[in-house]
């Protein structure tokens, strides 16, 4: 049973490391609300509304990148 736990832990570690590398290389991801289009259909009628989360760009900062920036600013604030 130990090799299975070790393999699962190693898989989770590799996945987390690859996600953090991806956040460093490409910090912008598709907006989940508008699916990267930049606008959403209105509730009434055929007009389109600009997505409020991404301000119509269709791109948002990834959660991992936000975490990296938070840790970086806290570290810098603590060393002053």
Secondary structure, 3 states (H helix, E strand, C coil): CHHHHHHHHHHHHHHHHHHHHHHHHCCEEECCCCCCCCEEECCCCCCEEECCCCCCCCEEECHHHHHHHHHHHHHHHHCC
